[in-house]
Amino acid sequence: GDLPASIFHMQLIKNDATRWNAKNDVVAVFHTNAGHVTLNDEAYNAERNIATGNPFKALLADLIGRGVRVELCGATAAAHKWGNADLLPDVKVNTDAMARLTQLVQEGFIKISE
C-alpha cells in the first residue's frame, strides 16, 4: 500500500531536526485505522488478510532507531485483541490515544494530526 502520511511526515520532521541539529522528541501515537502499522508480520497478515507481512516495519524500525517513540493506542489494541506479542519491537501500548495525546500536549508537545 501507499506510505501512510504519518510515517512520511515523521521522516520529514526527523530529517529536518537532524539537519538543523535541533533537540527533538517525537512520539507517534497510532490509533483506530492506523493501528495495524505497528503489528509484526504474523499479526499484520492476520489483520489485513494477506501473506506478505507488514510493509511498514523497516520504516518504523528506522524511525525508532532514530529516537522516535512509537506507541499504539490501548483502546485500539483492545478492540482488535492485539497484545505486546503482536507488535513490532520497541512499540509501546498506552492507555488510550486521547488520554496520551492530552498528556503530551500538557507536557509541551505540539500535536500534529493526520
GUROVO-209601 format. One record per residue (C-alpha): residue number from 0; residue in one letter; x, y, z. Coordinates in Angstrom, 3 decimals. Example, Ala and Ser with C-alpha at 12.3 -4.5 7.8 and 13.67 -1.06 7.14 Angstrom:
2
<rec num="0" residuo="A" px="12.300" py="-4.500" pz="7.800"/>
<rec num="1" residuo="S" px="13.670" py="-1.060" pz="7.140"/>
//
This chain:
114
<rec num="0" residuo="G" px="0.000" py="0.000" pz="0.000"/>
<rec num="1" residuo="D" px="0.897" py="3.643" pz="-0.102"/>
<rec num="2" residuo="L" px="3.109" py="5.088" pz="2.604"/>
<rec num="3" residuo="P" px="0.901" py="6.443" pz="5.402"/>
<rec num="4" residuo="A" px="1.165" py="10.232" pz="5.592"/>
<rec num="5" residuo="S" px="2.016" py="9.978" pz="9.292"/>
<rec num="6" residuo="I" px="5.203" py="7.969" pz="8.643"/>
<rec num="7" residuo="F" px="6.191" py="10.271" pz="5.778"/>
<rec num="8" residuo="H" px="5.740" py="13.336" pz="7.993"/>
<rec num="9" residuo="M" px="7.744" py="11.801" pz="10.847"/>
<rec num="10" residuo="Q" px="10.585" py="11.150" pz="8.415"/>
<rec num="11" residuo="L" px="10.476" py="14.820" pz="7.360"/>
<rec num="12" residuo="I" px="10.433" py="16.028" pz="10.965"/>
<rec num="13" residuo="K" px="13.358" py="13.820" pz="11.991"/>
<rec num="14" residuo="N" px="15.330" py="14.745" pz="8.860"/>
<rec num="15" residuo="D" px="14.802" py="18.473" pz="9.444"/>
<rec num="16" residuo="A" px="15.680" py="18.213" pz="13.130"/>
<rec num="17" residuo="T" px="18.863" py="16.315" pz="12.316"/>
<rec num="18" residuo="R" px="19.825" py="18.804" pz="9.604"/>
<rec num="19" residuo="W" px="19.200" py="21.761" pz="11.918"/>
<rec num="20" residuo="N" px="20.875" py="19.938" pz="14.825"/>
<rec num="21" residuo="A" px="17.723" py="20.703" pz="16.806"/>
<rec num="22" residuo="K" px="16.856" py="18.951" pz="20.049"/>
<rec num="23" residuo="N" px="13.710" py="16.968" pz="19.368"/>
<rec num="24" residuo="D" px="11.473" py="14.338" pz="20.872"/>
<rec num="25" residuo="V" px="8.898" py="12.765" pz="18.582"/>
<rec num="26" residuo="V" px="6.166" py="10.487" pz="19.903"/>
<rec num="27" residuo="A" px="3.953" py="8.728" pz="17.352"/>
<rec num="28" residuo="V" px="0.593" py="7.504" pz="18.644"/>
<rec num="29" residuo="F" px="-1.113" py="5.147" pz="16.185"/>
<rec num="30" residuo="H" px="-4.823" py="4.558" pz="16.740"/>
<rec num="31" residuo="T" px="-8.060" py="3.459" pz="15.054"/>
<rec num="32" residuo="N" px="-7.454" py="2.720" pz="11.343"/>
<rec num="33" residuo="A" px="-3.692" py="3.322" pz="11.571"/>
<rec num="34" residuo="G" px="-3.018" py="0.842" pz="14.378"/>
<rec num="35" residuo="H" px="-2.085" py="-2.035" pz="12.075"/>
<rec num="36" residuo="V" px="1.212" py="-0.390" pz="11.032"/>
<rec num="37" residuo="T" px="2.614" py="-1.304" pz="14.487"/>
<rec num="38" residuo="L" px="1.998" py="-5.048" pz="14.048"/>
<rec num="39" residuo="N" px="4.588" py="-7.754" pz="13.429"/>
<rec num="40" residuo="D" px="4.336" py="-9.771" pz="10.222"/>
<rec num="41" residuo="E" px="2.196" py="-12.574" pz="11.630"/>
<rec num="42" residuo="A" px="-0.358" py="-10.264" pz="13.242"/>
<rec num="43" residuo="Y" px="-0.326" py="-7.900" pz="10.248"/>
<rec num="44" residuo="N" px="-1.060" py="-10.783" pz="7.873"/>
<rec num="45" residuo="A" px="-3.969" py="-11.943" pz="10.039"/>
<rec num="46" residuo="E" px="-5.395" py="-8.408" pz="10.361"/>
<rec num="47" residuo="R" px="-5.064" py="-7.481" pz="6.669"/>
<rec num="48" residuo="N" px="-5.766" py="-10.989" pz="5.311"/>
<rec num="49" residuo="I" px="-2.525" py="-11.092" pz="3.309"/>
<rec num="50" residuo="A" px="0.677" py="-13.154" pz="3.423"/>
<rec num="51" residuo="T" px="3.392" py="-10.609" pz="2.656"/>
<rec num="52" residuo="G" px="3.976" py="-9.165" pz="6.130"/>
<rec num="53" residuo="N" px="3.988" py="-5.599" pz="7.399"/>
<rec num="54" residuo="P" px="5.371" py="-3.371" pz="4.618"/>
<rec num="55" residuo="F" px="5.983" py="-0.544" pz="7.112"/>
<rec num="56" residuo="K" px="8.151" py="-2.434" pz="9.609"/>
<rec num="57" residuo="A" px="11.506" py="-1.270" pz="8.205"/>
<rec num="58" residuo="L" px="10.330" py="2.349" pz="8.164"/>
<rec num="59" residuo="L" px="9.144" py="2.138" pz="11.769"/>
<rec num="60" residuo="A" px="12.367" py="0.390" pz="12.829"/>
<rec num="61" residuo="D" px="14.350" py="3.200" pz="11.199"/>
<rec num="62" residuo="L" px="12.319" py="5.886" pz="12.991"/>
<rec num="63" residuo="I" px="12.600" py="4.043" pz="16.326"/>
<rec num="64" residuo="G" px="16.338" py="3.720" pz="15.744"/>
<rec num="65" residuo="R" px="16.459" py="7.491" pz="15.291"/>
<rec num="66" residuo="G" px="14.706" py="8.092" pz="18.592"/>
<rec num="67" residuo="V" px="11.044" py="8.296" pz="17.637"/>
<rec num="68" residuo="R" px="8.824" py="6.808" pz="20.350"/>
<rec num="69" residuo="V" px="6.161" py="4.686" pz="18.657"/>
<rec num="70" residuo="E" px="3.022" py="3.907" pz="20.631"/>
<rec num="71" residuo="L" px="-0.199" py="2.050" pz="19.928"/>
<rec num="72" residuo="C" px="-3.470" py="3.221" pz="21.446"/>
<rec num="73" residuo="G" px="-4.523" py="0.740" pz="24.139"/>
<rec num="74" residuo="A" px="-8.192" py="1.068" pz="23.201"/>
<rec num="75" residuo="T" px="-7.365" py="0.210" pz="19.589"/>
<rec num="76" residuo="A" px="-5.246" py="-2.740" pz="20.765"/>
<rec num="77" residuo="A" px="-8.072" py="-3.995" pz="22.997"/>
<rec num="78" residuo="A" px="-10.677" py="-3.640" pz="20.236"/>
<rec num="79" residuo="H" px="-8.546" py="-5.789" pz="17.932"/>
<rec num="80" residuo="K" px="-7.351" py="-8.114" pz="20.738"/>
<rec num="81" residuo="W" px="-3.700" py="-7.243" pz="19.998"/>
<rec num="82" residuo="G" px="-1.159" py="-7.825" pz="22.748"/>
<rec num="83" residuo="N" px="2.530" py="-6.999" pz="23.117"/>
<rec num="84" residuo="A" px="3.387" py="-10.268" pz="21.327"/>
<rec num="85" residuo="D" px="1.649" py="-8.948" pz="18.189"/>
<rec num="86" residuo="L" px="3.701" py="-5.761" pz="17.956"/>
<rec num="87" residuo="L" px="6.949" py="-4.764" pz="16.310"/>
<rec num="88" residuo="P" px="9.980" py="-4.456" pz="18.627"/>
<rec num="89" residuo="D" px="10.019" py="-1.351" pz="20.858"/>
<rec num="90" residuo="V" px="6.400" py="-0.386" pz="20.160"/>
<rec num="91" residuo="K" px="4.682" py="0.505" pz="23.435"/>
<rec num="92" residuo="V" px="0.968" py="0.333" pz="24.248"/>
<rec num="93" residuo="N" px="-0.545" py="3.325" pz="26.076"/>
<rec num="94" residuo="T" px="-3.878" py="3.564" pz="27.896"/>
<rec num="95" residuo="D" px="-5.683" py="5.209" pz="25.007"/>
<rec num="96" residuo="A" px="-4.817" py="7.754" pz="22.351"/>
<rec num="97" residuo="M" px="-6.964" py="10.609" pz="23.630"/>
<rec num="98" residuo="A" px="-5.536" py="10.488" pz="27.169"/>
<rec num="99" residuo="R" px="-1.988" py="10.108" pz="25.857"/>
<rec num="100" residuo="L" px="-2.294" py="12.978" pz="23.372"/>
<rec num="101" residuo="T" px="-3.743" py="15.217" pz="26.099"/>
<rec num="102" residuo="Q" px="-0.857" py="14.283" pz="28.401"/>
<rec num="103" residuo="L" px="1.751" py="15.004" pz="25.729"/>
<rec num="104" residuo="V" px="0.236" py="18.401" pz="24.923"/>
<rec num="105" residuo="Q" px="0.279" py="19.244" pz="28.645"/>
<rec num="106" residuo="E" px="3.991" py="18.303" pz="28.668"/>
<rec num="107" residuo="G" px="4.576" py="20.856" pz="25.906"/>
<rec num="108" residuo="F" px="4.446" py="18.632" pz="22.831"/>
<rec num="109" residuo="I" px="2.869" py="20.040" pz="19.697"/>
<rec num="110" residuo="K" px="0.132" py="17.810" pz="18.312"/>
<rec num="111" residuo="I" px="0.322" py="17.076" pz="14.589"/>
<rec num="112" residuo="S" px="-2.712" py="15.100" pz="13.428"/>
<rec num="113" residuo="E" px="-3.224" py="13.136" pz="10.257"/>
//
